Amino acid sequence: MPELTPRHRLLVLAICCMSLLIVSLDNTVLNVALPSMQKELHASVAGLQWTIDAYTLVLASLLMLAGSTADRIGRRRIFKAGLVIFTVGSVLCSLAPNLESLVAFRMVQAVGGSMLNPVAMSIITNTFTDPRERARAIGAWGGVVGISMAAGPLVGGLLVDSVGWRSIFWINLPVGLAALLLTWRYVPESRAPKARRPDPVGQVLVIALLGSLTYAIIEAPDSTVARTTVYAAIAVAALLGLLWYEPRRAEPLIDLRFFRSAPFSGATVIAVSAFAALSGFLFLSTLYLQNVRGLDALHAGLWMLPMAAMCFVCAPLSGRLVGSRGPRLSLLIAGVATTASGLLFAAFEAETSNVTLVIGYVLFGLGFGFVNAPITNTAVSGMPRAQAGVAAAVASTSRQIGGTLGVAVIGAVLASGIHASAYRETFVSAARPGWWILTGCGLAVLVLGALTSGRWARGTAERTARELAPAETETPQPVTAAARSQDAPAA
């Protein structure tokens, strides 16, 4: 990638953030619209789960392929294709005549979405080569998630109440078209100097693993034990196949040596835990506020505003903190706040009181706001720049896997405990196991954040960088401040 002026770099960052905005906004807006979709399309809890998980499942399955393909044939080219497909998919979703069509069109959206976030992160990584600048850029990137969380419930609630749930997909059109035109004009093309060959076997195994696992979890409450066992067995077989096959390829879909870096492995599991908590939190909160409390979409969005506002404030703050002091403090704050929020709902039924409900939302927004920047920065630190697309794609894939599992598991737990004849009376007790799961996710962030951000972890990242570097024509990225613990001085 050619050397860019500071102003041009900021413009590239803004364009990449536009792609994140439409993808993140789409998810937050959709959650507010779920009860309206449920009524118009006569959907069950499992049907609602599929409207979310069909998207995240395809996204998670294709992210690594999109990242490596962009490194091979050009990041700008794949990025532009993703914007086109995502925008077309949004139009199709707004026209869906039934639940089955909506799920299918959400999958079209996901194909485009898989070409956006990891590729945009790869563009940012190769645009901002200075560690401090990269940390700040990723902090701004994380702040866009806060913007989407703040705007999503309000915009979605207003659109659902005034026009209908189909209108939530229209907001992707102007942003997507604007991002496409700006990308064509201002984003330079870049690619890895050494092309990576496709890995079709690995790709099929990833799809089989995620698809069968998600199906087994979502359909478990309404399916036979034998059928659920079959899909679970397929998932296990696909996982074992990946672990056996990928190390034997010269250019695998995902180089498993990445996971020898403790910060990289920790960031991967933390991403799964954090985004499982987010998706489960939004799923339970939306159904409770609208179906149990009887609020309309707009007022339900207003109730979730404290969470969104905290995320909006804390995300850029976390980015600056990661750039100056490393990831440890951000991860510890995120873990404590998320755990406290989940515990408040699980042990004290926070949703039954207005005061505790707001406190729970504030705590969760605080936790999620701090967790995103250290995940992204740590995932790409120490990795060769030629594999930036793959490394960033793994972090994005982990987020989507977490989102998929969060909705699948929490939804399945809720569906198994709720009674249609007494929905409002049984919802709080049926949701309690889900809140305990979210508490466990917060604890995972806390423990792994502490374990994978210290001196030992930094050493594993440096060894992994040296091991991966000889095969690359570019020099490896230095371990940035994101890979340092709180007690180490900033570079």
C-alpha positions in Angstrom: 0.0 0.0 0.0 1.4 3.4 -0.9 2.3 5.9 1.8 -0.7 8.1 2.5 -0.9 11.6 4.1 -2.4 11.9 7.6 -5.6 13.3 6.1 -5.9 10.6 3.6 -5.4 7.9 6.3 -8.2 9.4 8.3 -10.5 9.4 5.3 -9.7 5.7 4.7 -10.5 5.1 8.4 -13.8 6.9 8.1 -14.8 4.9 5.0 -14.0 1.6 6.7 -16.0 2.7 9.7 -19.0 3.3 7.5 -19.0 -0.4 6.6 -18.9 -1.3 10.2 -21.7 1.1 10.9 -24.2 -0.5 8.5 -23.3 -4.0 9.7 -23.5 -3.2 13.4 -26.6 -1.0 13.0 -28.3 -3.8 11.1 -27.9 -6.1 14.1 -29.0 -3.7 16.8 -32.0 -2.4 14.8 -33.1 -6.0 14.1 -33.2 -6.9 17.8 -35.7 -4.1 18.4 -37.9 -5.3 15.5 -38.0 -8.9 16.6 -41.4 -8.8 18.4 -43.0 -7.0 15.4 -41.5 -9.7 13.1 -42.8 -12.4 15.4 -46.4 -11.1 15.2 -46.5 -10.4 11.4 -44.6 -13.6 10.3 -46.1 -15.8 13.1 -42.6 -16.9 14.2 -41.7 -19.0 17.2 -38.7 -18.3 19.5 -36.7 -20.6 17.3 -37.8 -18.7 14.2 -36.6 -15.4 15.8 -33.3 -17.1 16.6 -32.8 -18.1 12.9 -33.4 -14.5 11.7 -30.3 -13.5 13.7 -28.2 -16.7 13.5 -28.7 -17.3 9.8 -26.8 -14.1 9.3 -24.1 -14.6 11.9 -23.7 -18.2 10.9 -22.9 -17.4 7.3 -20.8 -14.5 8.3 -18.7 -16.6 10.7 -18.3 -19.3 8.1 -17.0 -17.0 5.4 -15.0 -14.4 7.3 -11.7 -16.2 7.1 -12.2 -17.0 3.4 -12.9 -13.4 2.7 -9.9 -12.2 4.7 -7.5 -14.5 2.9 -9.1 -13.9 -0.5 -8.7 -10.1 0.0 -5.1 -10.6 0.9 -4.7 -12.6 -2.3 -6.6 -10.7 -5.0 -7.0 -7.2 -3.5 -8.6 -5.8 -0.4 -10.3 -2.8 -2.1 -11.8 -5.1 -4.7 -13.3 -7.5 -2.1 -14.5 -4.6 0.0 -16.4 -3.0 -2.9 -18.0 -6.4 -3.7 -19.1 -6.8 -0.1 -20.8 -3.3 -0.1 -22.7 -4.2 -3.2 -23.9 -7.6 -2.0 -24.8 -6.3 1.5 -26.8 -3.5 0.0 -28.7 -5.7 -2.4 -29.4 -8.2 0.5 -30.8 -5.4 2.6 -33.3 -4.5 -0.2 -34.3 -8.2 -0.5 -34.9 -8.4 3.3 -37.2 -5.5 3.2 -39.3 -7.3 0.6 -39.4 -10.7 2.3 -42.9 -12.2 2.1 -42.4 -14.8 4.9 -40.0 -16.0 7.6 -38.3 -18.5 5.3 -37.5 -15.8 2.7 -36.3 -13.4 5.4 -33.9 -16.0 6.7 -32.6 -16.7 3.2 -32.2 -13.0 2.4 -30.4 -12.5 5.7 -27.9 -15.1 4.5 -27.4 -13.0 1.3 -26.6 -10.0 3.5 -24.1 -12.1 5.4 -22.2 -13.0 2.3 -21.6 -9.3 1.7 -21.0 -8.6 5.4 -18.2 -11.3 5.4 -16.3 -9.1 2.9 -16.6 -5.9 5.0 -15.4 -6.0 8.6 -12.3 -8.2 8.3 -11.2 -6.6 5.1 -11.8 -3.2 6.5 -9.7 -4.1 9.5 -7.0 -5.4 7.3 -7.0 -2.1 5.3 -6.8 -0.2 8.6 -3.9 -2.4 9.8 -2.0 -1.8 6.7 -2.8 2.0 6.6 -1.9 2.7 10.2 1.5 1.0 10.7 2.6 3.0 13.8 1.5 1.0 16.9 0.0 4.0 18.7 -1.8 5.3 15.6 -3.2 1.8 15.0 -4.5 1.5 18.5 -6.2 4.9 18.3 -7.7 4.0 14.9 -9.0 0.7 16.3 -10.4 2.7 19.2 -12.3 4.9 16.8 -13.4 1.7 15.0 -14.8 0.3 18.3 -16.5 3.6 18.9 -18.6 3.0 15.8 -20.0 0.0 17.5 -21.1 2.3 20.3 -22.7 4.6 17.8 -24.7 1.8 16.3 -25.8 0.6 19.7 -26.9 4.1 20.7 -28.6 4.8 17.4 -29.9 1.4 16.7 -32.6 1.0 19.3 -33.9 4.6 18.8 -33.8 4.5 15.0 -35.2 1.0 14.9 -37.9 1.8 17.4 -39.0 4.9 15.5 -39.0 3.1 12.2 -40.8 0.0 13.5 -43.5 2.1 15.2 -44.0 4.6 12.4 -43.4 2.6 9.2 -43.0 -1.0 10.1 -40.2 -3.5 10.6 -39.3 -3.7 6.9 -38.1 -0.1 7.0 -35.2 -1.1 9.2 -33.3 -2.5 6.2 -33.7 0.7 4.2 -31.2 2.6 6.3 -28.4 0.5 4.8 -29.0 1.8 1.3 -27.7 5.4 1.5 -24.7 4.5 3.8 -23.8 1.5 1.6 -23.9 3.5 -1.6 -21.9 6.4 -0.1 -19.3 4.0 1.2 -19.1 2.3 -2.2 -18.5 5.6 -4.1 -15.9 6.8 -1.5 -14.1 3.5 -1.6 -13.8 3.6 -5.4 -12.4 7.2 -5.2 -10.2 7.2 -2.1 -9.2 3.7 -0.8 -5.9 2.5 -2.5 -5.7 -1.2 -3.5 -3.5 -3.4 -1.4 -2.7 -7.1 -1.2 -0.3 -9.5 0.4 2.9 -9.9 -1.6 2.6 -13.7 -1.6 -0.8 -15.1 -2.8 -2.4 -17.7 -0.5 -4.2 -20.6 -2.3 -7.8 -21.4 -1.5 -8.5 -24.2 1.1 -11.9 -25.6 0.0 -11.7 -28.6 2.3 -11.1 -26.4 5.3 -13.9 -24.1 4.3 -16.4 -27.0 4.1 -15.3 -28.2 7.5 -15.8 -24.8 9.0 -19.3 -24.5 7.5 -20.2 -28.1 8.7 -18.9 -27.3 12.2 -20.7 -24.0 12.7 -23.9 -25.0 10.9 -24.5 -28.4 12.6 -23.6 -27.0 16.0 -26.0 -24.1 15.7 -28.8 -26.3 14.4 -28.3 -28.8 17.2 -28.6 -26.0 19.8 -31.5 -24.0 18.4 -33.7 -27.0 17.5 -32.9 -29.0 20.6 -36.0 -27.9 22.6 -38.4 -29.0 19.7 -36.4 -31.9 18.2 -35.7 -35.5 19.1 -32.7 -36.5 21.1 -31.5 -38.8 18.3 -31.7 -35.9 15.7 -29.9 -33.5 18.0 -27.2 -36.1 18.7 -26.6 -36.6 15.0 -26.0 -32.9 14.4 -23.8 -32.7 17.5 -21.7 -35.6 16.2 -21.3 -33.9 12.8 -20.0 -30.8 14.6 -17.5 -32.9 16.6 -16.3 -34.7 13.5 -15.9 -31.5 11.6 -13.8 -30.0 14.5 -11.6 -33.1 14.6 -11.2 -32.9 10.9 -10.1 -29.3 11.0 -7.5 -30.1 13.8 -6.1 -33.0 11.7 -6.3 -31.5 8.2 -5.3 -27.8 8.6 -1.7 -28.4 10.0 -1.0 -30.6 7.1 -1.6 -27.9 4.5 1.1 -25.6 3.3 -1.4 -22.7 3.1 -4.3 -23.5 5.4 -7.5 -21.5 5.7 -6.4 -20.7 9.2 -2.8 -21.3 10.4 -3.2 -23.0 13.7 0.2 -21.7 14.7 -1.5 -18.4 15.4 -3.0 -20.0 18.5 0.5 -20.6 20.0 0.4 -16.9 20.9 -1.4 -16.6 24.2 -2.7 -13.1 23.5 -4.1 -14.2 20.2 -5.8 -17.3 21.7 -7.0 -15.2 24.6 -8.5 -12.6 22.3 -10.2 -15.3 20.3 -12.0 -16.8 23.3 -12.7 -13.4 24.9 -14.3 -12.4 21.6 -16.6 -15.4 21.7 -17.5 -14.9 25.3 -18.1 -11.1 25.0 -20.2 -11.3 21.9 -22.2 -14.3 23.2 -23.0 -12.1 26.2 -24.0 -9.2 23.9 -26.3 -11.2 21.6 -27.9 -13.0 24.5 -28.3 -9.8 26.4 -30.0 -8.0 23.5 -32.2 -11.0 22.8 -33.5 -11.4 26.3 -33.9 -7.6 26.9 -35.9 -7.0 23.7 -38.3 -9.8 24.3 -38.8 -8.9 28.0 -39.3 -5.1 27.4 -41.8 -5.6 24.5 -43.5 -8.9 25.2 -43.6 -8.9 29.0 -43.7 -5.2 29.9 -45.8 -4.4 26.8 -43.6 -1.5 25.6 -43.6 -0.5 22.0 -40.4 -0.6 20.0 -39.5 3.0 20.5 -39.9 2.9 24.3 -38.0 -0.4 24.5 -35.2 1.3 22.6 -35.2 4.2 25.1 -34.9 1.8 28.0 -31.8 0.3 26.4 -30.2 3.7 25.8 -28.1 3.7 29.0 -26.4 0.6 27.8 -25.8 2.0 24.4 -24.6 5.4 25.8 -22.0 3.7 28.0 -20.7 1.7 25.1 -20.4 4.8 23.0 -18.4 6.6 25.7 -16.2 3.7 26.8 -15.2 2.3 23.4 -12.9 5.1 22.3 -11.7 5.5 25.8 -10.7 1.8 25.8 -8.9 2.3 22.5 -6.7 5.1 24.0 -6.1 3.0 27.1 -5.0 0.1 25.0 -2.6 2.3 23.0 -1.0 3.8 26.1 -1.1 1.1 28.7 -1.9 -2.2 27.0 -5.0 -4.4 27.0 -5.0 -5.7 30.6 -6.8 -2.8 32.3 -9.5 -2.6 29.6 -10.1 -6.4 29.8 -10.3 -6.4 33.6 -12.8 -3.5 33.6 -14.8 -5.3 30.9 -14.8 -8.6 32.8 -15.8 -7.1 36.1 -18.6 -5.0 34.7 -20.1 -7.7 32.5 -20.0 -10.2 35.3 -21.7 -7.8 37.7 -24.4 -7.1 35.2 -25.2 -10.7 34.6 -25.1 -11.5 38.3 -27.6 -8.6 38.9 -30.1 -10.2 36.6 -29.4 -13.8 37.5 -29.4 -13.6 41.3 -31.6 -10.5 41.9 -34.0 -10.4 39.0 -32.9 -6.9 38.0 -35.5 -6.7 35.2 -38.3 -6.6 37.8 -37.3 -3.2 39.2 -36.7 0.0 37.2 -33.7 1.0 39.2 -31.8 -2.3 39.0 -32.8 -2.7 35.3 -31.1 0.6 34.5 -28.0 -0.3 36.7 -27.8 -3.6 34.9 -27.9 -1.9 31.5 -25.2 0.7 32.5 -22.9 -2.1 33.8 -23.3 -4.1 30.6 -22.7 -1.1 28.4 -19.5 -0.3 30.4 -18.2 -3.8 30.1 -18.9 -4.2 26.4 -17.6 -0.7 25.6 -14.2 -1.7 27.1 -13.8 -5.1 25.6 -13.8 -4.5 21.8 -10.6 -2.5 21.3 -8.3 -4.9 23.2 -9.7 -7.9 21.2 -9.0 -6.4 17.8 -5.6 -4.9 18.7 -4.3 -8.0 20.4 -5.4 -10.3 17.6 -3.3 -8.5 15.0 -0.3 -7.7 17.3 2.8 -9.8 16.6 1.4 -11.2 13.3 3.2 -10.7 9.9 1.5 -7.9 8.0 1.1 -10.2 5.0 -1.4 -12.3 7.0 -3.2 -9.3 8.5 -6.4 -10.2 6.6 -6.4 -13.7 8.1 -5.6 -12.6 11.6 -8.2 -9.9 11.6 -10.7 -12.3 10.1 -10.1 -14.8 13.0 -11.0 -12.0 15.5 -14.1 -11.1 13.5 -15.0 -14.8 13.1 -14.7 -15.2 16.9 -17.2 -12.3 17.4 -19.7 -13.8 15.0 -19.3 -17.3 16.5 -20.0 -15.8 19.9 -23.0 -13.9 18.6 -24.3 -17.1 17.0 -23.8 -19.2 20.1 -25.2 -16.5 22.4 -28.6 -16.4 20.6 -28.7 -20.1 20.0 -27.9 -21.1 23.6 -29.9 -18.4 25.4 -32.8 -18.8 23.0 -32.8 -22.6 23.5 -32.7 -22.2 27.3 -35.5 -19.6 27.2 -37.7 -21.8 24.9 -37.3 -24.8 27.1 -38.5 -23.0 30.2 -41.2 -20.7 28.9 -44.9 -21.7 28.6 -46.9 -20.1 25.7 -50.1 -20.1 27.8 -48.4 -18.0 30.6 -45.7 -16.2 28.7 -45.5 -13.1 30.9 -45.7 -15.0 34.1 -42.9 -17.6 33.2 -40.5 -15.4 31.3 -38.4 -14.1 34.2 -37.9 -17.6 35.7 -37.3 -19.1 32.3 -34.7 -16.4 31.5 -32.7 -16.9 34.8 -30.5 -19.7 33.5 -29.6 -17.5 30.5 -28.5 -14.7 32.8 -26.3 -17.2 34.6 -24.7 -18.1 31.3 -24.0 -14.4 30.6 -22.4 -14.1 34.1 -20.1 -17.0 33.1 -19.2 -15.2 29.9 -18.2 -12.1 31.9 -16.0 -14.3 34.2 -14.3 -15.8 31.2 -13.4 -12.3 29.9 -12.1 -11.4 33.4 -9.9 -14.5 33.9 -8.6 -14.8 30.4 -7.9 -11.1 30.3 -5.7 -11.4 33.3 -3.9 -14.6 32.1 -3.2 -13.6 28.5 -1.9 -10.0 29.0 1.1 -10.5 31.2 4.9 -11.1 30.6 4.6 -14.8 29.9 1.8 -14.1 27.3 4.0 -11.4 25.6 6.8 -13.9 25.3 4.5 -16.4 23.4 3.4 -13.7 21.0 7.0 -12.8 20.2 7.9 -16.4 19.6 4.9 -16.9 17.4 5.9 -13.8 15.4 9.4 -15.1 14.8 8.1 -18.5 13.8 5.6 -17.0 11.2 8.0 -14.3 9.9 10.4 -16.5 7.8 7.6 -17.6 5.5 6.6 -14.0 4.7 8.2 -11.5 2.4 7.1 -8.7 4.8 8.6 -8.1 8.2 6.4 -9.1 11.1 4.6 -6.4 13.0 6.2 -5.7 16.4 4.3 -6.6 19.5 2.4 -3.4 20.1 1.2 -1.8 23.3 -1.8 -4.0 22.9 0.3 -7.0 23.7 1.8 -5.5 26.8 0.6 -5.8 30.3 -0.4 -2.8 32.4 3.0 -2.8 34.2 5.1 -2.5 31.1 6.0 1.0 29.7 4.4 2.1 26.5 6.4 2.1 23.3 
